[in-house]
Amino acid sequence: MTPALLAYDGSGIDGGLYTRVVGWAASAPAWLDGLIADWSALGLGVFALLMLGGWWRARGAAPEVMARALAAPVVVVAAYAADTVFKSAVEEVRPCRQLAVRATLEGCPAAGDWSFPSNHTVIAFAAAAALWTADRRLGAVALVAAVLMGASRVWVGVHYPHDVLAGAVIGVAAGVLLGAAAGRAAPLVERARAGRLGGVLGVGAPA
């Protein structure tokens, strides 16, 4: 028996919904499929730009805001690490390997590249939630982008909907908890602003 057959089969949870979504993708206009596939593959770069924007906007904000903005990439890495642990523990076979579906928009990952939870979704929601703790406006933009990222992973055929839902929960939990906790580093930011890093961290909000 192969390792793939020994791994967890998540198709009983929402395999029907997954198959339906992949069917919609198969019958959708080529331009729409191309747009969604490009977003699914490259969209994480947008979250990097949003986090960069969070740092830029925080240069004129209170030190706790800057601390949270600077922590956002660290939060994303922590959430990704937690996701890796979940993947290794569950070993859920990708739906494009488990179910009889037509060719998916994105090539099905190799056997052993587990499905639960969705890495892309974890990263996107962790970035959005961390940004939300620092900058509500950027956080709201990132949240919309995160929802689109999660949905795209099902549309291109590489994840079940429950993979995306779990990824969103992990990402939001990590982003909110760690992002808020990062505000405690405000005294460090305040001291750094008074030193050589003042040009990078900004002067903060007027007293």
Buried (B, 14 or more C-beta within 10 A) or exposed (E): EEEBEEBBBBBEBBBEEBBEBBEEBBEBEEEEBEEBBEBBBEBBEBBBEBBEBBBEBBBEBBBBBBBBBBBBBEBBEBBBEBBBEBBEEBBBBBBBBBBEBEEBBBEBBEEEEBBBBBBBBBBBBBBBBBBBBBBEEBBEBBBEBBBBBBBBBBBBBBBBBBBBBBBBBBBBBBBBBBBBBBBEBBEEBBEBBEEEEEEEBBEBEEE
